[in-house]
Amino acid sequence: MSGFKSLFKQTFIYGLATVLPRMLSFILVPLYTDPSVLSRAEYGEVSFIFAYFVLFNVVLAYGMETAFFRFFNKEENQKNVLNTSATSLTVSSLAVLGIAFLFRNQISSLIEIDLQYLNLVFLILLLDALVIIPFAWLRATSQPTKYAIIKILNVAVNLGLNVFLLVYLKDLAETNSIFNSIYKPKFEINYIFISNVIASALTLVWLLPFYRKVKFKIDIKLWKKMMNYALPVLIAGVAYSINETFDRILLKELLPENIADDQIGMYSACYKLALFMTLFATAFRLGIEPYFFSHSKTKDPQKNYAKILEFFIAFGAIILVTVVVFADIIKPIIIRSEAYYDAMWIVPFILLANFCLGIYHNLSVWYKITDRTKYGAYISVFGAVITLLINYILIPKIGFKGSAIATLCAYSLMMFLSYFFGRKYYPIPYNLKKIVIYLLVSISFSFIYFYNFRGNYFIGFTAIIVLLGIVYQLEKNEIKKLLK
């Protein structure tokens, strides 16, 4: 059990690095959905721009982070891996964003983002790209505490600036000439991205000591091997970004112009209620990814991998039912205006979709360990095709509901495909009986409650207690071992 103790310790710390900043970021959703700060259409515009952020970040990283983990554990000369990956990302980021800046007017027209926002987007992307390998190095060298502190400081600065610029600056400008020179009316969206720029810049400053370890040179032979490993990850990442955020872009393209931003605003706000599942899945993935690689050469690692997935699904099932039951209690805390509540219909779909995505990431160990990352690309591209196809069919008919259905279909199909391919290339003895029980019970309870008994908390509490009882009965021996 010592391996599991190490895993859960790292997952807990990485969870703090992910959960606490994201919990703080809940402040931003009430702030952005406050009608006195942003209109519903303006919030939709911000969400639309952030959708492109995900895609651009994936392209600039081009799978090098995952390749760094693989080769840092695989190669004897770890310093060489460090130098090659850091140099590659630094040069490529400066080159790509330098070219993008030269053609910013054309890009602005193409993707329908105002030029004043696009300039800030480019700067944030560059700053974020330069910290990819430093953060990966902290994870690979088991420094989760430092990783967590810097991540939390980044978001704290970002949130603090958002609150100051959007809430207090206007009042201060009326009584103080210094603040008056800073304040600009109708500049709220700019302030959001300026906050991001400053937070990202400070993060890079905090991580600059890492670059003292780096000699800016590339081992071409190693770089080619890393790129062969990374390129399928890039394709998978682009496909993932399509699955994750392209629904906002398609809502903008496929809905009438007079309602598109409003629909994106409602959809994005209620999508945030799935954050609890996303936080859990992300924290778990951050903890297990280095664990998967470092334990791949131990005796019979498949048994541990199987148990890890079982734990993930048990915890995820509890989160799914709990959030669905309490969604109407949580929503006014996160979403300030009732104008957004028409999109609450999507909550169970998006929660379950993110649950399936988390399972997929756990299942993906087989193609990462066996260096068959091209299968990850195939599966993700298939998911992206499903996302695009269902969105194109359903958005014109049922709006954002179509996007929620498309997201669930894509992630669930990716999950099943990864499982079936994994059985062939890297068999892992998953306990399918337990997994099916957890999934069937939690999904049934969630959808039956939300669409038939929503607001009846007696039935909701009963569903949670029954699920907890099932998990305890099936996992009580493992729980006792972990508690010891």
N, C-alpha and C positions, 0 to 999 in steps of 0.2 A: 504493500500500500504506500510505500515511501514515494514512488513515482507519482501517485495520485495526490499525495499531500503537497508535493512540489507544484504539480499542475494547478491545484485549487488555490494555493497561495499566490501563484503568479496571476491566475485568472482573477482573484479577488483584487489584487493591486491594479492590474490592467482594467478591471471593472471600475475601480475608483477613477482611473484616468479617463474612462469613457463615460461612466454613469454620472459622476458629479458634474463635469462640464455640461453634459447634455441636460441634466436636471436644472442647472443654472440657466441653460438656454431656454428652458420653459418660460423664463421671464420675457424672452423676446417675442414669443407668440402672443401672450396677452398684450404686450406693447404694440406689436405690429397690427393686431386685430382691434386695437382701440381706435374708434372712428375719429378721435381728435388727433391721432398721429398719422395713420394711413387709411385711405379708403379701401374698400374691398378690392377694387380694381388695381390700386397701387400695390397692395399686398400680392395680388396675382402677378403683377409685373416683376416684383422682387423674386417671387418663387420661380417664375419663368427664367430669369437670369441665373439663379442658383442651379437650375436644371442643367444649363450649359456648363456650369462650373464642374460638375461631376464628370462630364464627358471630357472636358479639356484636361482635367487633372489626370485622368486615366491615360490619355494620349501622351502627356509630358512624362509620366512615370514609365510608360511602355514595358511594364512587367519587370523592371530592373530590381524592385524591392524583393519580389519573390525569388528572382534569380540570385540575389545577394544571399538570402537565407540558405538556399540550396547549396551554393558553392562555398559559402563560409563554413558550413558543416562538412562539406565533401572534400575540399582542397586542403592540402597540407599547409600551403602558404596563404594564410588568411589575410596577411597584410597586402598581398597582391590583389586579392579579391576586393578588399576595401578600396585600394587606390583606383582600380579599374572601374568599379561601379560608381564611385563618387565623381571621378573625372568625366565619365561618360554622361552622367546626368547633368553635371554642371555645364559642360560644353553644349549639349543638345538643347537644354532649356534656354540658355542665352541666345543660341542661334535661332531657334524656332520663334521665340517671343520677339526677338529683334526683327525678324522678317514680318511677323504678324503686325507689329507696330507700324511698319512702313506701309502696310496695306490695310490699315485700320478702317479707313473710310469704306472700302469695298466690303470688308468683313461685317461692318456695322449694318450696311444695307442688306447683306445676304442673310444674316441671322436675326435681323430686326431688334437689335439692342442699340439704344441710343449711344452715340459716340462718347459722351461725357461719362457714362457708366462703363463703357468698354475699356477705356484707358485705365480705369481703376481695376477692372477685372484682370487685365494683362499683368499689372504690377503684383496683385495678390497671387496669381498663378506662378509667377517667377519666384516669389519669396517662398511659397509653399513647396515648390519643386526642389529648392535648395536644402530643405530639411528632411527630405524623404530618406536618404541614406543615413544621416545622423540618427534619426529615430529608429530606423531598422537596426542600426548597430547597437543602440541601447537595448533593444529587445533580444538581439542575438547574443549579447554578452551578459544577459540576465541582470539588467539594471532597471527593473520595473519601477522602483521608487522615483528615480530621477526622471524617467519617462513620464510618470504620472504627474509629478510636480510641474514640469514644463507644460504639459498639455493643459493642466488646470489653470496655470497662470495665463496661458494664451487665451482661454475662453473667458477668464475673469476680466482681463483687460478689454477684450472685445465687448463683453456685456456692459462693463462699466462705461465705456465710451458711448455705446448705443443709448444707454439710459441718460447719460449726461447730454449728449447732442440732441436727442429727440425729445427729452422731457424738460430739462432745466436750462438749456442754453438760451432759448427764446426769452424766458423771464429775466435771466441775468443780463441779456443784451439790452433790455429796456432801462436798466439802472447803472450799467457799467460800460464805459466806452471801449475797454479792451475786449469784452465779450461781444460788444456790438460790431466790432470790426471782423469778428469770426463768423457771426451768425448771418445766414442767408435765408430768406423766406422761400418756401417751396423747394427746399433742398434736402428733404428727408431721405430720399432714396440714396442720394450721394453720401449723406452722413453714415448710412448703414455700411456702405462699401469702404468709406474712409476708416471706419472703426476696424474693419477687417484688415486693411492695409497696415495700420499701426500695430495691431496685435501680431500679425504675421512677421512684421519687421523685427519686433522685439523677440519673437521666438527664434528667429535666425541669429540674432545677437547672442541669446542665451546658449545657442548650440555652436557658436563659432569656435570654441575650444576644440571641438571635434576635428575641424579642418586643419588644426596643427598636426594631427596624426597622419594627414593625407599627403602623399607625394603625388602631384598631378601628372600622372603618366598612365598609359594604357598598355596592358599586355594584350596585344592583338589576338594571339591564339586563345587566351582565356576569354577575351571579350566576345569573340565569335561563338564560343561555346555557351557563354551566358546569354547572348542574343538568341541563339537557337532555342534555348530554354525559355527565354522571356517573350519572344514574339507570339507564341500561342497564348501566353498569359495576357498580352496586350489585346489580342483579338477577343479573348474571353472578357477582358475588362471593358472594352468598348461595347460588347454585347450586353454586359451587365449594366453599364450606364444607360443603355437604351431601355432595358427592363426596369431600371430604378427610377429614371427621371424623364424619359422621353414622352411619357403620357402628358406632362405639362406642355411640352412643345407641340404635340399633336392636338391637344385641346385648343391651343392658340391657332393652329393651322386649319382645323376642321370645323370649328364652331363659328357662327357669325361674329363679326368683329365687335358688335355692340355688347355681346354677352361673354366673350371668351375670357377676358381678364377676371370678370366676376366669378365665373365657373372655376377657373384656376385657383383663385383666392379661397373659395369655399373648400374645394377639394384638398388643397395643400394644408389648410388649417386643420381639418378633421383627420387628415393623414397623420398628423402629429400624435394622435392618440395611440397610434401603433408604435410609438417611440419606445415604450417599455419592452416590447419584444425585440426591437432593433438593438436596444442597449444590451440586453441579455445576450443576444446572438453575437454582437460585435465583441463584447468583453470576452465571451467564451472563445471566439475565433482567435483573438489576439493572444490568449493564453495557450491554446492548443497548437497553433501553427509551429512555433519553435519546438514544442514537445514532440509533434509528429516526426519532424526531421531528426531531432537528437536521439529519439528512441527507435528509429527505424532499423538499427543494426543490433538491437538487443534481442534476446531470445523470445521468440513467439510474441512479437508486439501486437499482432492482430487481436489477441484477447483483450488487451488494454484499450485498443481502438474501439472495439465493440462495446465495452463497458462505458466508455466516454460518450458514445452516441446515445446509449440507454439513459444515462444521467441527463444529457441535454434534452431529450424528448420528454422525460418525466417533469423536469423543471419548466420547460416550455409549455407543456400542457396546462400546468397550474397557472402560469402567467396568462395564457390565452383566455381561460375561463374567468379568471379574476378581473382582468381588464374589461372584458365584455360586460360582466355583471355591474361593474362600477363606472362604466363609461359616462353615464349621464351625471354622475356625481363629480367626475374629474373634469368634464368638458368646460364648465363655467370658470374653473380655476385657470385653465390654459387658454381658452378662447373667450375673449371678453364680450364680443358682440353676438347677439342671437342671429344676426344676419348670415352667419356662417353655418348654422346648425342644420340647414337643409341637406348638407352632405354627410350627416351622421350615418346614413345608410351604409356607407363604405367601410365602417370600422371593422366588423368581423372579417370581411374579405381581406383587408390590408393586414390585419393582425395574423391571420392564417397564412397569407402569402409570405410574410416575413419569417414566420415559423418554418415554412417549407424551405425558404432560402437558407436559414440557419442549419437545417438538416442537410441540405445540399453541401454547404461548406464543410460539415463534418464528414460527409461521405466522400468528399473530393480528395481525401488523403491518398486514395489508391493511385490516382494519376500523378500526384506530386511526388510520391515516394518512388514510383516506378519510372519517373521521367517521361511520362506520356501526357505532357501538358497539352498536346494537340487535342486530346479528347475533351479537356476542359473548354477549349476554344469551340470545338464542334457543338458541345452541349449548350454553351452560352449563346452561340450564334442561332441555334435552333430556338432557344428561348426568346431571343430578340425578334426572330421572324414571327413567332406566335404573338408576341407583344404588339408588333406593328400591324399584323393582319387583323387581330381581334379589335384593336383600337380603331383601325380604319373602318371596320364593319359596324362597330357598336357606338362610337362617339356621335356620329350624326343622328343616331336613333335615340340614344338614352344618355348622352352627355358623359359626365364624370363617372357614372355607374359603370359604363362600358370600360373605362380605364381600370377601375378596381377589379372587375371580372378578368380583364386581360392580364393584370399583374398576378393574380392567383393562378390562372391557367399556366402562365409561363413558368413560374417558380415551382409549381407542383410537378409539371412535366420534366423540368430539369432535375428535380430530386429523383424521380423514378428512373430516368435515363442513367444518372450517375450510379444508382444502386445496381442496375442490371449490367452495365459495363464493368463495374467493380467486381461483380461476382465472377466474371470471366478472367480478368487480368490480375486481381489481387484479392482473393476470397477472404472475407472477414466474417467470423461467426456471430453475426448479429442475432440477438434474441428477438426474432420476429413476432413471437406471441405477445411479449410484453409491449413491444413497439406498437403493434396494431391495436392493442387494448387502449393504450394511452391516447393514440390518435383518434380512434373511433369515439371514445367517451368524451374527450375534450371538444372535438369538433361538433358532435351531436349536441352536447350541452350548450355550447356557445351559440350556435345558429338557432336552435329551438328557443332558447331563452330570449335572444335579442329580437327576433322577428315575431314572437308569439307572446312572451311574458315580460317584455321589457318594462322595468319599473317595479315588478313584483319581487322585492328583495328577499322574501321568505323562500321563494323558489330558487332565487340566485344563490343565497347562502347555502341552501341544501345541496345545490349542484357542486359548489366548491368543496363542501365537507365530504361529499361522496367521493369526489375525485382524490382529495387528500387521503382518504381512507384506502382507496385502491392503490395509490402510490406507496403508502406506508406498508401495506400488506405484501406488496411485491418486492419492495426494496429494503425491508426492515433490517435484514442482515448486513447489507452494504452500508446503510445509514449508521448502524452501531459501530462498524469498523472505522468509518470516517470520523465519527465523533471521538473515538479513542485516539 
